[in-house]
Amino acid sequence: MNAPDLQKLVTTPMPFGKHKGVLLADLPGNYLNWFAREGFPKSEIGRLLALMHEIDHNGLGDLLRPLRALGDRQRAERPR
């Protein structure tokens, strides 16, 4: 686990499936559990889904709270 990967969890939307468009950090636990049972994709998304599953499974979602706040501030400061 590293800081850039954690940042990706709060900024990367799910690119496919029934939760397409939902941030990886916001995916429901049962969906992450399904991937854990069936197998994560062999890609960066799969690696991030596995990381999010570990975070969710171990009740560590609060680790992402400061990163979410930072991301919200950065999005608010972007020129439109």
Residue pairs with C-beta under 8 A, 6 or more apart in sequence:
1 51
5 47
5 48
5 51
6 63
6 64
6 67
7 67
7 71
8 24
8 48
9 23
9 24
9 25
9 48
9 51
9 52
9 55
9 64
9 67
10 23
10 24
10 25
10 64
10 67
10 68
10 71
11 23
11 71
12 23
12 24
12 45
12 48
13 20
13 21
13 22
13 23
13 24
14 20
14 21
14 22
14 23
14 24
14 27
14 45
15 45
18 31
19 27
19 28
19 31
24 45
24 48
24 49
24 52
25 52
25 61
25 64
25 68
27 49
27 52
29 56
29 57
32 49
32 52
32 53
32 56
32 57
33 53
33 57
35 46
35 49
35 50
35 53
36 50
36 53
36 57
40 46
40 47
40 49
40 50
40 53
41 49
54 60
55 61
55 63
55 64
